[in-house]
Amino acid sequence: MSELLARLDRAWKGRISGCQLGKAVEILSLRDGYDALAAYLAQVGAAPVRDYLEFRPHLRIFETCCRGRMRRSEPDDDINYSLLALILLEEHGAALETVDVARGWLRLLPPGMTYTAERAAYATLMHLASERFADGADPGFDLGECSLNRYNDWIGAQIRADLYGWVCPGRPSQAAALARKDAALSHRGDGVEGAAFVAALGAALAESEPEQALSQALGEIAAGSGAAAAVRFGRSLVGQPDGGARIRAEYAALSPVHTLNNLAIVVWALYSNLGDFSAAIGEAVAAGLDTDCNGATVGGLWGIQGAEIPANWTSPWNGRVGVSLAGHDELAIEALVARTAAVALRIADAEAQ
């Protein structure tokens, strides 16, 4: 139990810290592009990025995620979805189905905190719900329409997947299956494959060496998919300082919040820095594109396989985790870790029966 708690403590702290680092420059990266991000990093002397960023007044910079300005981890959709996955698993365990995710969204997820595929799926879900509940009954949902949207291969499902891996240590197939149930509400194709890979990798890293874990996770997604190709491309660039630039060039035609380009960055940044947390999340964020998502995913995965998260990343937010789900405002990191461990043990016990 102590090993499980330690691993989950690192995963939560790594995910939150990576998210906060990337959140500071997320809008700058997405709205103004890589050159603007690189210019800001140079301006504040963050080359390389190895700590929270200094704040300089700028329209696109999230001040309270910068060094010396932070009092807690600020609410972010990446962390909302991790908490939401935890709540859903507390309620349904490994029997979780996509319809349970849909009902969880309607009950807990503010529409204003959804984006791209999630927002489009939510709008469809609201329409379906109004029709189904019109007579006061709940005959069920026909959810196929929700994932029929123009963003269904973007990064949204991938950022919802981490916790499914955390609670299935050594069982990547189970982790991938749970992530697919969640992802199917809003995504299709590579959007689902990217989510399944991230969950499977988290589960595999808990009990396998990193290279073996990567192979196991790849085995859980379609070999000919774009997601599998993105993983292999990111892995081929490990140790190369220009990996981020090459990934941006390879996927230049895609949205900066697509699954494939960001998945390649996650693999490259993580596997280039398996022994250095600061470098792993620092390189993920400095590479651009969806900085908070990649920082969060790399941070959580690093925590699964790595050592203690350095205090310069965790102490600024004081163990206070801001969220924006209905009925939730702020949680203590210790409570999140304990609840996640309880779910992991419950799922393991059910699997053993």
Buried (B, 14 or more C-beta within 10 A) or exposed (E): EEEBBBBBBBBBBBBBBBBBBBBBBBBBBBEBBBEBBBEBBEEBEBEEBBBBBBBEEBEBBBBBBBBEBBEBBBBBBBBBBBBBBBBBBEEBBBEBBBBBBBBBBBEBBEEEBBBBBBBBBBBBBEEBBEEBEEEEEEEEBEBEEBBEBEBBBBBBBBBBBBBBBBBBBBBBBBBBBBBBBBBBBBBBBBBBBBBBBBBBBBBBBBBBEBEEBBEBBBBBBBEEBBBBBBBBBBBEBBEEEEBBBBBBEBBEEBBBBBBBBBBBBBBBBBBBBBEBBBBBBBBBBBBBBBBBBBBBBBBBBBBBBBEEBBEEBBEBBEBBBBBBBEEBEEBEBEEBBEBBBBBBEBBBEEEEE
